[in-house]
Structure formats: structure tokens, C-alpha cells
Amino acid sequence: MVVPIKRGDFTAAELRAAGACADDTRVTRRALAIAMVLDGYPRATAAELSGMDRQALRDWVHRFNAEGLEGLSDRPRPGRPACLSAEQMQQVEAWVEAGPDLETEGVVRWRRIDLVERIKAKFSVTLDVRSVGRLLRALNFRRISVRPQHPQIDEAAQRAFQTDFPELATAAIPEPARGRPVEIWWQDEARVGQQGTLTRIWARRGTRPRAMRDHRFTSAYLFGAVCPDRGTGAAVIMPYVNIEAMNVHLAEISRCVSVGAIALLVLDGASWHSSPKLKIPDNIALLPLPPYAPELNPVENIWAFLRGNILSHRIYDDYEAVIQACADAWNKLMKLPETIASIATRHWAQVKI
């Protein structure tokens, strides 16, 4: 039975124009089909040219008669009800955030199968492993490599260092240097050698790609320092980490500081960073980080960038090859001032002294 088009608030041209302006192409097709009927086309032809059958067109005419152009949009589909309530999903989120207890759960990290068992035990709901994976993604969890953390870390001291950085920086500048322009520099050392590191790469799902890795022990130490505001840095390559090597690095940093400025060099509390035998140039002042706080030092992220993009998956024949690789990597970094600034800038350390 043919359903007549009863609405008189649209002419065929007006309906065609309104459909063309719709954000949903499906609404556009439905509006054009009804406009063709208003123009006198047979309904079978209008339906065929719009990519639907006559029954579908009949249903859309019913909706158009009742609701106008808004009736041509798809209605939200309730879908299958969630297996877990909002409160239960919050509990799962809290479990994942807190991590498992080894004595209670028997594991040191959550696997999907572990969460399947716990959800079943706590809520009497049986989920598939893939369903738990979708749940974790919906809760904004991803599988991420963890960062090492020292067991004696003092998070309160780290927060205080960030909050009080302007005062600490001001206090670290020697009295004779007050009034000079101050540059914030960050310093650290990295061991680079034949043992090397491996990084993540793109590969087909289900495969386990291989990468070359040496098992010899020849290595060197890359002493690096960066100034994110200027997008520059200073480095030396040394065979050992000791006071003499640190003195060489301080001299190199001193040569790279802007004329007339003083560098506030932020570094960790290693013994060779605080020894009275250090020869600190007149244009450098040292500011130690809190103990066990490498995450506050952006040079750690510089090392990750160099290893992830230049220094990994390589075989070094000898010590000279290691030195050359370190030099090449640092020189490439120095040609990327925007990258240095992006990696090493810390908003809490943006102070004018």
C-alpha cells in the first residue's frame, strides 16, 4: 500500500536543498528519494536511484510525515547492555591503577586472564579475555613499558624541588654573579657500548622481529648537557666517569655558555658532581637534584631519544667505533634545536632570575 506524503512544509526543491546541507549522507539520500517522489517519479525508481528498496522508502516516508526532516536521521540504538555496571567498572579501574598484590593474586602485573578471574570471583560475571581487553581500552588503559624507580625515592622532595625551583635557583647563583643573565642547563652521563640496547619497532602482529645485539663489553661515557631555552648543548666523550672527566665536561659547558651569562647547571648528586676537587668555571653554578630523582632531569629523555633513534640495534667493532657513534649522535642532536627544546623544557623550571 502506497503511503502518501502528507507534509506540505517542503517542496521537492526545498527538500532537496535541505538534504544536500545535511551532515549525514544517509539523510541526504533519504531526502532526495522523497523529493523525487514529490517530483512525480515512480517510487520504485526513486528507491533504486537512492540505494534502497521500496519498503525502506515507505518506512522513511512514514518517519518524514511524522517528524519532518529530523525523522530521516538514524535513531540511537541502545545496543547490548554492558556486562558490568558503572560502579563495577570503577572498581576494575581502581584494581588496575593499584596493581595486583603478589601474595593475594599471585602475580606482579595484571594480565587480562587475571582480571577475568577476579571479575568472575567478585561480580559473578564471566567475561572473555578479549572483552576485558576492550574494557581496559574503554577505561583508557594501554600496555606501556614501566620506568625504573628507586625504592628510596622521596616524592615529597621532588614536588618541593619543582615548587621551590625559582628560590633554589636564585640561591645557587653566587653573589658576584647576581645581575648577569642566567641560562638553565641540565647535565647527565650515559654509557654507550657494545652491549647496546634494543628498541620497539613496527612489525606485523603476531611476529617477533629480531635485531642484532653485541655481547662484548667495550664502552664509553657520553657526558651531555643541554640548554632548552637556546636549543643547544655541550658534550664530551670519556672512557671513565670520574672527577677528572667531569672537570673536562664543565670546561666544555663553560665554552658554550653565552657571553656575559652564567649557567645554572642542574645535575644529580653523584660523587663526581659534588666533589671539592671539581674545578667549577666562573660562569657556571651547580644546583643538585633531590636524591633518586632521575625523572626530574630531562637529559634522561635526551638519552632515550638518542638510543631510540640513533644508538640502538648497532654493532661496534671497537672503542673507536663507539666514540664515533657517540660523536655522530650528539652532532645530529645539535642540528635539532627545536627537538632539544621540546624534549628538555620543563614548565616548572621556566624562571627569570
N, C-alpha and C positions, 0 to 999 in steps of 0.2 A: 504494500500500500504506500502510495506516494505521500510524503509528509510535506504540506505546503510551507513556504517561507512566509511567516506571518509578520515579521518585524518590518516596519516602514521607515525606520530612522536611518537606514542606509540604502543608497542607490548602489547599483553594481560598481560604478566608478569610485564612489566613496569607500565601499568595502574593499575594493582592490587597492586603493591608495593606503587605507589603514593597515591592511595586511602586509603591504610592502614595507611599512615602517616598523613592524613587529620585530622584537629581538629574537624570537624563536622562529626558525624557518618552518617548523611544523604548523605553527599558527598561520604563517603566510600561505602555505599550501591549502589549508582548510578554507581560509578566507577566499582565495582565488577560485576554489571549486564552487563555493556558494555563489560568488559573483558571476561565474559562468552560467549557473542555473538561472540567476536573475536576468542574464543577457539572452536567455532562451535556448541555451544548449541542452541537448538531451542529458539526463542525469548520468547515464552510463558513460557518455563521452567525458563529462566533467569529472567524474570519478576516476576514469582511466588516465586522463591527462594530468591529474593531480596525485597519482600514485596510490590510489586506494580503491576499494571495491564499493559497490552501491550501498551495501549495508552500513559500511563505515560512514559514507557520506550522509546517509539517513540519520545515523546517530548524531553526527555533528550538526545537522540541521535542527534536531531536537534541542541540542545544547545552545545553538545560536538563537533559537526562538525564545528560550527561557532566560538567557543571560547576556545576549549580545556578543560582542567581540571577545569579552573576557571568558565566555564559555568555550571558546576554541582552544584554550590552553589546557595542557595536561594537568589533572588534579594530583596532588601529592599522594603517593602510595605509602600506606603505613608500613608495608613490608613485614618481615618476620619479627616477632617481638624478641628483644635481647634476652639471652640466657641468664645474664646477671643483672641485678638491679643497679641503680646508680650508686647506692651505698656499698654494695659488694664490690663494684669496680673501684671505688675509692680505697677499699681495703686492699685489693690487689695492688693498686698503685703504691700504697704505703709499704707493702711487703717488698716490692721491687726496689723502692727507694732505700729501705733499711738494709736490704740484703739478707741472705739466709744465715741462721745460726748453725755452726758446724755440728754442735752436739745434738741439737734438736732435729735439724733437717738432714744432716749427714753430708752436706755439700758446702763448698765455699763460694759458689756462684750459682745464680738461678739458671737452670735450663728450662725450656718450655715444658718438658715432660715432668719436671719437679713441680712446676706451677699447676699442671694438670692434676697431679696427685693432691696437692694442697687444696685446690679449689674443690675437688671432689670430697675431701675429708671435712672441710669447713662448711661448705654450702650445699653438699649433696647434689652437685651439678657436674655432669660428665661432659667435658669438652674435648675436642680433637686437638692435637698438637698444633695444627695449622690455625685453628680457631684462637688458640692462646697467642700465637704469633700476631694475628690480626688485632687482637685485643691490645697487645703491647704497643703495636704501632698506633692504634687509636688513642692510647694514653700518652703518646709522644715519646716512647722509649725506642732506642736503637742500640744495636750491638756496637760498642765503642771501646777501643783499647784504653786501658786504665793508665794513669800516670803514677809512677812510683812516689811514695810518700814516706818520709822518715817517721819512725814510731814516736820520736820525741818532739814532733812538730808542735809549735805553740801558735795556734790560730789567733788568739787574742793579741799576741805580739805582732803578728803580721798585719792585723787590722789597724793596730795603733800606729805602725810604721807608715801605712798608707795615709791614715788620717792626719798624722803629725808631720808628714814629709816636708811641707814648707818650713816649719820650725826647725826640723832636723837639718835640712839643707842649709838654712841660714846660719845655724850654729857651727856647721862643719867648715864654713869659709873662714880662713884665718883673718884676723883683724887687719893686717896690712893690705889684704886683697879686697876689702869691703869697698863697694862702689864700682868695681870692674864688672863688665858683662859676664854672666855665668852661663856655661853650657853644661847640660846634664849628659853625662856619658855613663854607659853600663859596660862592665867587664866580666869576662869569664874565660875558662880554658876548656878545650875539647881534645880528647885523644883520638887521633886518626891513624889507622894502621891496617895491617894485612888481615886482622880478624874481621874488620869491616862490619857492616850492618845490612839487613835486608829490609825492604820497604814493601808496602802494599802496591799492587799493580792491577790494572784492568785485565780480567781474564774471563773466559766463558764459565758460566755457572756449572758447578759440579766438577771442574778440573782443579788440579793442584800444580800450578806452574812452578818450574824450577829456576833457580838463579845461582850463579857462581858465588862461592864464598870461600875465602882462603882460611887455612888453619895454622898459618905461621904467626909469629908474634912481633915482627918489626913494626914500630910505630913512632910517631912524632906527636908533639903537642902544639896545637894551634891556639895561641893567645889572641883573643879578639876583644875589641871594644867598639861600640857604636854610639853615635850621637844622633838620635832620631830627628831632632829639630833641623839638623843640617843634612840628614840623609847620607852621612859619611861614617868612616870608621878607621881604625888603625889595628894592625895585627903583626905579629912576629911568629915564626915557627921555630920551636926549640926542641932539643932532644929530651929534656927533662923539665919537670915542674919543680922549681926551687926559687930561692930569693934572687939569685943572680939572673935567672930568666925573667922574673917579674921586674927587676930593675931595667932590663933591656926593653920590656914592653912599656913601662912607664915613660922611658925616654922617647919611644916611638909615638906614644899618645901625645906627649908634650909637643912634639913637632907638628902634630895635626890640629892642635887647638888654634882657634882664630887668634890673630894678633891682638894683644891687649886684653884678651878674655882669660878667664880661669875655668878649668874643667872640674866640675864636681863628679868624681868617679865613684859610682855606686858598685859595690862588689861584695862577694860573700866573705865569711870570716875565716878563710883558710889561713894557715900559719904564715905562708909566704906573702899574704896580703897585709899582715899586721905586724910584721917583724920590725924591731927598731933598726935593723940593718938596711931597711929599704931606703933608697935614695929618691925621695919624692921631689919632683921638679917644682919650681916656684909657681907654675901656672896649673897645678893640679892639687885638689883637696880630696881626701878619701872619705867616703861615707859607707860604713859597713851595713849590710843587710841583717835582719834578725837571724838567729841560728836556724838551720834546717829549713830554709825558705827559698829554694831554687825557683819556685813558681813566681816569685816576685821579680826575678831577673829576666828581662826579655832576650838576653843573649842566649838563653836556653832555647828559645824559639828560633833564633838565628841558626843555631846548630841543627835543629830539626829540619829547617828549610834546606840547609846545605846538604845534610845527609839524605834527605828525601829526594833531592833533585840533582845532586852532582856527585856525592861521595859514596853512594851505596852501589852494590852489585858490581864491584870492580875488584880486579886482581892487581896488586902492586908487586913488581918483581923484586924491588929492593928499597932501601931507605930513601935514596934519591927520588924514586918514583912517588913515594909517599909525600915528600916535601913538595914536589912539583904539583901533585894533585891538590895539596892544601893551598899552594900559592894561586893556582888557576881558579879554584873555587872562590877564594876570597876576592880575587881581582874581578871575577864575574859579579860577585855581590856588590862591589863598589861601583859598578856600572848601573846599578838599580837603586838609585836613591829613594824612589817612591816606595819600593819594596821594603827597604830598610825602615823608612818612616812608618809604614803600615804595620810591620811586624813588631817594632820596638817601642812604639808610642804607648805610654800608659797615661790615662787621663788624670790619675791621681798625682802624677809626677810633673804635670804641666804647671810650673810655678815660675814667677818672675822674682828674682832676688835682687 
